[in-house]
Amino acid sequence: MRLRLTDIGVRFGARAALRDFNASVDGSKVVAILGPNASGKTTLLRTIAGLQSPTVGMVELDGRKVEKLKPHALASKIAWVPRVAEVSGSFTIRKVVELGRYALGPSRQRVEDALAKVDLLSRSESLWYEASAGMRQRAVIARALAQRTPGGVLVLDEPTSALDLRHLRMVGEMLRQCASEGDIVIAAMHNISFALDIADEVFVLKDGQLVLAGATKAVLTPSSLGDVFGVDLAWATDEAGNQHLVQP
Protein backbone atom coordinates (compact mmCIF):
# COMPACT_ATOMS: atom_id res chain seq x y z
CA MET A 1 0.00 0.00 0.00
CA ARG A 2 1.29 3.45 -0.89
CA LEU A 3 -0.37 6.76 -0.14
CA ARG A 4 0.72 9.64 -2.36
CA LEU A 5 -0.26 13.29 -2.03
CA THR A 6 0.62 15.45 -5.02
CA ASP A 7 0.48 19.27 -5.04
CA ILE A 8 -2.42 19.28 -2.57
CA GLY A 9 -4.10 22.62 -1.99
CA VAL A 10 -7.34 23.25 -0.10
CA ARG A 11 -9.09 26.60 0.02
CA PHE A 12 -12.10 27.73 2.02
CA GLY A 13 -13.17 30.89 0.25
CA ALA A 14 -10.22 33.26 0.26
CA ARG A 15 -8.33 31.29 2.90
CA ALA A 16 -5.76 28.68 1.91
CA ALA A 17 -5.92 25.90 4.51
CA LEU A 18 -3.29 23.78 2.69
CA ARG A 19 -0.77 24.78 0.05
CA ASP A 20 1.58 22.80 -2.19
CA PHE A 21 1.56 19.67 -0.04
CA ASN A 22 3.61 16.79 -1.45
CA ALA A 23 4.37 13.56 0.38
CA SER A 24 4.18 9.78 0.14
CA VAL A 25 3.86 7.08 2.78
CA ASP A 26 4.27 3.32 2.49
CA GLY A 27 2.46 0.65 4.48
CA SER A 28 3.62 -0.51 7.92
CA LYS A 29 4.35 3.06 9.03
CA VAL A 30 3.02 5.32 11.78
CA VAL A 31 3.16 8.97 10.72
CA ALA A 32 2.58 11.76 13.25
CA ILE A 33 1.20 15.09 12.03
CA LEU A 34 2.32 17.99 14.20
CA GLY A 35 1.94 21.74 14.00
CA PRO A 36 0.52 24.79 15.77
CA ASN A 37 -3.20 25.39 16.01
CA ALA A 38 -4.81 26.20 12.63
CA SER A 39 -1.77 24.91 10.73
CA GLY A 40 -3.90 22.63 8.53
CA LYS A 41 -3.64 19.28 10.33
CA THR A 42 -7.35 18.44 10.36
CA THR A 43 -7.82 19.63 6.79
CA LEU A 44 -4.95 17.40 5.70
CA LEU A 45 -6.40 14.37 7.49
CA ARG A 46 -9.91 14.94 6.11
CA THR A 47 -8.45 15.22 2.62
CA ILE A 48 -6.53 11.97 3.03
CA ALA A 49 -9.66 10.25 4.34
CA GLY A 50 -11.72 11.36 1.33
CA LEU A 51 -13.96 13.62 3.42
CA GLN A 52 -12.62 16.82 1.89
CA SER A 53 -11.90 17.20 -1.82
CA PRO A 54 -8.69 19.09 -2.58
CA THR A 55 -9.07 22.34 -4.47
CA VAL A 56 -6.00 21.35 -6.47
CA GLY A 57 -3.81 18.25 -6.56
CA MET A 58 -4.72 14.66 -5.80
CA VAL A 59 -4.58 11.96 -3.14
CA GLU A 60 -3.87 8.45 -4.41
CA LEU A 61 -3.88 4.99 -2.87
CA ASP A 62 -1.87 2.58 -4.97
CA GLY A 63 -2.42 4.86 -7.95
CA ARG A 64 -6.19 5.29 -7.51
CA LYS A 65 -7.64 8.70 -6.65
CA VAL A 66 -9.26 8.60 -3.21
CA GLU A 67 -12.01 11.05 -4.20
CA LYS A 68 -13.06 8.70 -7.03
CA LEU A 69 -13.51 5.64 -4.79
CA LYS A 70 -17.08 4.49 -4.25
CA PRO A 71 -18.32 4.44 -0.64
CA HIS A 72 -17.86 0.69 -0.11
CA ALA A 73 -14.35 0.74 -1.55
CA LEU A 74 -13.46 3.83 0.50
CA ALA A 75 -14.77 2.25 3.71
CA SER A 76 -12.79 -0.91 3.06
CA LYS A 77 -9.54 1.02 2.61
CA ILE A 78 -9.69 4.02 4.96
CA ALA A 79 -10.93 4.21 8.56
CA TRP A 80 -11.41 7.66 10.12
CA VAL A 81 -11.27 8.81 13.75
CA PRO A 82 -12.45 12.44 14.20
CA ARG A 83 -11.20 14.66 17.00
CA VAL A 84 -14.75 15.04 18.34
CA ALA A 85 -17.54 12.62 17.43
CA GLU A 86 -21.13 13.82 17.40
CA VAL A 87 -23.66 11.10 18.20
CA SER A 88 -27.36 11.92 18.72
CA GLY A 89 -29.99 9.70 20.24
CA SER A 90 -29.78 7.05 22.94
CA PHE A 91 -26.97 5.00 21.44
CA THR A 92 -24.92 2.65 23.54
CA ILE A 93 -21.15 2.45 23.19
CA ARG A 94 -21.62 -0.88 21.39
CA LYS A 95 -24.05 0.63 18.87
CA VAL A 96 -21.58 3.42 18.11
CA VAL A 97 -18.86 0.86 17.44
CA GLU A 98 -21.23 -1.21 15.27
CA LEU A 99 -21.66 1.83 13.01
CA GLY A 100 -18.13 1.16 11.81
CA ARG A 101 -19.51 -1.87 9.98
CA TYR A 102 -22.34 0.02 8.27
CA ALA A 103 -20.82 0.07 4.77
CA LEU A 104 -19.13 -3.33 5.01
CA GLY A 105 -21.74 -5.52 6.66
CA PRO A 106 -22.18 -6.61 10.30
CA SER A 107 -19.53 -8.57 12.15
CA ARG A 108 -20.13 -9.28 15.82
CA GLN A 109 -16.62 -10.65 16.25
CA ARG A 110 -14.98 -7.54 14.79
CA VAL A 111 -17.03 -5.36 17.12
CA GLU A 112 -16.19 -7.50 20.15
CA ASP A 113 -12.49 -7.47 19.30
CA ALA A 114 -12.49 -3.70 18.80
CA LEU A 115 -14.22 -3.07 22.13
CA ALA A 116 -11.72 -5.34 23.89
CA LYS A 117 -8.72 -3.58 22.32
CA VAL A 118 -9.76 -0.23 23.79
CA ASP A 119 -10.83 -1.64 27.17
CA LEU A 120 -14.56 -1.02 26.67
CA LEU A 121 -16.00 -4.51 26.49
CA SER A 122 -17.32 -4.36 30.05
CA ARG A 123 -18.79 -0.88 29.45
CA SER A 124 -20.25 -1.54 26.02
CA GLU A 125 -23.88 -1.13 27.12
CA SER A 126 -23.23 2.30 28.66
CA LEU A 127 -25.10 5.11 26.95
CA TRP A 128 -23.02 7.41 24.79
CA TYR A 129 -24.34 10.62 26.35
CA GLU A 130 -23.47 9.35 29.84
CA ALA A 131 -19.92 8.31 28.91
CA SER A 132 -16.82 10.29 29.85
CA ALA A 133 -14.75 12.09 27.21
CA GLY A 134 -12.11 9.37 27.43
CA MET A 135 -14.67 6.60 26.94
CA ARG A 136 -16.14 8.37 23.93
CA GLN A 137 -12.73 8.80 22.42
CA ARG A 138 -11.92 5.12 22.87
CA ALA A 139 -15.32 4.18 21.43
CA VAL A 140 -14.64 6.15 18.24
CA ILE A 141 -11.23 4.49 17.94
CA ALA A 142 -12.98 1.12 18.39
CA ARG A 143 -15.45 2.07 15.65
CA ALA A 144 -12.52 2.57 13.27
CA LEU A 145 -10.91 -0.69 14.39
CA ALA A 146 -14.15 -2.56 13.69
CA GLN A 147 -14.15 -1.05 10.20
CA ARG A 148 -10.47 -1.24 9.23
CA THR A 149 -9.09 -3.78 6.82
CA PRO A 150 -5.48 -4.72 7.67
CA GLY A 151 -3.19 -3.23 5.07
CA GLY A 152 -5.37 -0.13 4.65
CA VAL A 153 -5.15 3.39 6.03
CA LEU A 154 -6.07 4.46 9.56
CA VAL A 155 -6.49 8.24 9.88
CA LEU A 156 -6.85 9.76 13.35
CA ASP A 157 -7.32 13.38 14.45
CA GLU A 158 -5.90 13.88 17.95
CA PRO A 159 -6.95 10.41 19.11
CA THR A 160 -5.40 10.63 22.59
CA SER A 161 -6.28 14.12 23.85
CA ALA A 162 -8.76 12.84 26.49
CA LEU A 163 -6.98 9.63 27.52
CA ASP A 164 -5.39 8.81 30.85
CA LEU A 165 -1.86 7.42 30.97
CA ARG A 166 -2.87 3.73 30.90
CA HIS A 167 -5.14 4.14 27.90
CA LEU A 168 -2.62 6.42 26.17
CA ARG A 169 -0.13 3.57 26.29
CA MET A 170 -2.80 1.09 25.19
CA VAL A 171 -3.72 3.16 22.13
CA GLY A 172 -0.07 3.68 21.26
CA GLU A 173 0.53 -0.07 21.30
CA MET A 174 -2.60 -0.61 19.23
CA LEU A 175 -1.46 1.86 16.57
CA ARG A 176 1.92 0.16 16.38
CA GLN A 177 0.14 -3.19 16.03
CA CYS A 178 -1.95 -1.86 13.14
CA ALA A 179 1.24 -0.72 11.41
CA SER A 180 2.83 -4.13 11.95
CA GLU A 181 -0.16 -5.61 10.08
CA GLY A 182 0.60 -3.41 7.06
CA ASP A 183 -1.52 -0.33 7.79
CA ILE A 184 -0.55 3.23 7.02
CA VAL A 185 -1.37 4.97 10.32
CA ILE A 186 -1.58 8.77 10.14
CA ALA A 187 -2.39 10.67 13.31
CA ALA A 188 -2.46 14.35 14.23
CA MET A 189 -1.27 15.00 17.75
CA HIS A 190 0.04 17.66 20.10
CA ASN A 191 1.87 15.27 22.43
CA ILE A 192 5.45 15.39 21.16
CA SER A 193 6.61 12.69 23.59
CA PHE A 194 3.90 10.36 22.30
CA ALA A 195 5.00 11.04 18.73
CA LEU A 196 8.59 10.22 19.68
CA ASP A 197 7.43 6.93 21.21
CA ILE A 198 5.28 5.58 18.39
CA ALA A 199 5.90 7.36 15.08
CA ASP A 200 8.25 6.20 12.33
CA GLU A 201 7.94 9.49 10.46
CA VAL A 202 6.70 13.00 11.18
CA PHE A 203 5.11 15.70 9.04
CA VAL A 204 5.19 19.18 10.60
CA LEU A 205 2.82 21.83 9.24
CA LYS A 206 2.82 25.59 9.66
CA ASP A 207 0.41 28.02 8.00
CA GLY A 208 -0.93 25.29 5.73
CA GLN A 209 2.45 24.17 4.42
CA LEU A 210 4.68 21.18 5.06
CA VAL A 211 7.79 22.65 6.69
CA LEU A 212 9.46 19.51 8.10
CA ALA A 213 9.25 15.85 7.14
CA GLY A 214 11.30 12.76 7.77
CA ALA A 215 12.30 10.16 10.35
CA THR A 216 10.89 11.03 13.77
CA LYS A 217 14.11 11.46 15.73
CA ALA A 218 15.71 13.46 12.94
CA VAL A 219 12.76 15.88 12.72
CA LEU A 220 11.75 16.28 16.36
CA THR A 221 14.62 18.34 17.71
CA PRO A 222 14.59 21.40 20.01
CA SER A 223 15.80 23.74 17.28
CA SER A 224 13.46 22.57 14.50
CA LEU A 225 10.31 22.50 16.60
CA GLY A 226 11.23 25.66 18.48
CA ASP A 227 11.21 27.55 15.20
CA VAL A 228 7.83 26.11 14.20
CA PHE A 229 6.04 26.63 17.51
CA GLY A 230 7.80 29.85 18.47
CA VAL A 231 9.05 28.61 21.84
CA ASP A 232 12.37 27.57 23.34
CA LEU A 233 12.71 23.80 23.73
CA ALA A 234 15.36 21.51 25.21
CA TRP A 235 15.88 17.81 25.87
CA ALA A 236 15.16 16.49 29.37
CA THR A 237 15.76 12.94 30.60
CA ASP A 238 13.36 11.27 33.04
CA GLU A 239 14.20 8.70 35.72
CA ALA A 240 13.74 5.84 33.25
CA GLY A 241 16.27 7.37 30.88
CA ASN A 242 13.67 8.50 28.32
CA GLN A 243 14.19 11.84 26.60
CA HIS A 244 11.43 14.43 26.33
CA LEU A 245 11.22 17.86 24.73
CA VAL A 246 10.42 20.49 27.35
CA GLN A 247 10.42 24.24 27.71
CA PRO A 248 13.45 25.16 29.83
C-alpha positions, 0 to 999 in steps of 0.5 A, spaced: 500 500 500 502 506 498 499 513 499 501 519 495 499 526 495 501 530 489 500 538 489 495 538 494 491 545 496 485 546 499 481 553 500 475 555 504 473 561 500 479 566 500 483 562 505 488 557 503 488 551 509 493 547 505 498 549 500 503 545 495 503 539 499 507 533 497 508 527 500 508 519 500 507 514 505 508 506 504 504 501 508 507 498 515 508 506 518 506 510 523 506 517 521 505 523 526 502 530 524 504 535 528 503 543 527 501 549 531 493 550 532 490 552 525 496 549 521 492 545 517 492 538 520 485 536 520 484 539 513 490 534 511 487 528 514 480 529 512 483 530 505 486 523 506 480 520 508 476 522 502 472 527 506 474 533 503 476 534 496 482 538 494 481 544 491 487 542 487 492 536 486 490 529 488 490 523 493 492 516 491 492 509 494 496 505 490 495 509 484 487 510 484 484 517 486 481 517 493 475 522 491 473 517 485 472 511 490 465 508 491 463 508 498 464 501 499 471 501 496 473 507 500 470 504 507 474 498 506 480 502 505 480 508 509 478 508 517 477 515 520 477 517 527 475 524 528 477 529 534 470 530 536 464 525 534 457 527 534 452 522 536 445 523 537 440 519 540 440 514 545 446 509 542 450 505 547 457 504 546 456 498 542 451 501 537 456 506 536 462 501 534 457 497 530 456 503 526 463 502 523 460 496 519 455 500 516 458 500 509 461 493 510 456 488 513 455 486 520 460 482 524 459 481 531 466 478 532 470 484 529 465 489 534 467 484 540 475 485 538 475 492 537 471 493 544 476 489 547 482 492 544 480 499 547 478 496 554 470 497 553 468 490 552 465 491 560 462 498 558 459 496 552 452 497 554 453 504 557 449 510 553 453 514 549 451 521 552 453 518 559 460 516 557 466 520 559 470 524 554 475 518 554 470 513 553 467 516 547 474 517 544 476 510 545 469 508 542 470 512 536 477 508 535 474 502 536 469 504 531 474 505 526 478 498 528 471 494 527 471 497 520 479 497 518 481 492 513 489 490 515 493 493 510 489 499 509 489 506 512 487 508 519 487 516 519 486 519 526 485 526 528 488 527 535 486 520 538 489 521 545 487 528 547 482 525 552 486 519 555 489 517 561 496 514 561 494 507 561 489 508 555 494 512 552 499 507 552 494 502 550 492 506 544 499 507 542 501 499 542 494 498 538 497 503 533 503 500 532 500 493 532 496 496 526 502 498 522 505 491 523 499 488 520 501 493 514 496 499 515 498 506 514 497 509 520 496 517 520 495 521 526 495 528 528 497 529 535 500 535 540 503 530 544 510 530 542 513 525 547 507 520 544 510 522 537 517 520 539 514 513 542 510 511 536 511 514 530 516 512 524 515 518 520 513 525 522 510 531 518 510 538 521 505 543 518 505 551 519 500 556 516 498 550 511 504 548 508 509 542 510 515 545 513 518 539 516 518 531 514 522 525 515 524 520 520 521 522 527 528 522 531 531 526 525 525 531 525 523 532 532 529 536 535 529 542 540 531 547 534 526 545 529 520 545 533 522 551 536 522 555 530 515 552 528 512 553 535 515 559 536 518 557 543 524 555 546 525 547 547 530 543 550 531 535 551 530 532 558 531 525 561 526 522 566 528 517 571 527 511 566 532 514 561 527 516 556 528 523 553 522 528 552 522 535 549 520 540 554 520 548 555 526 550 559 
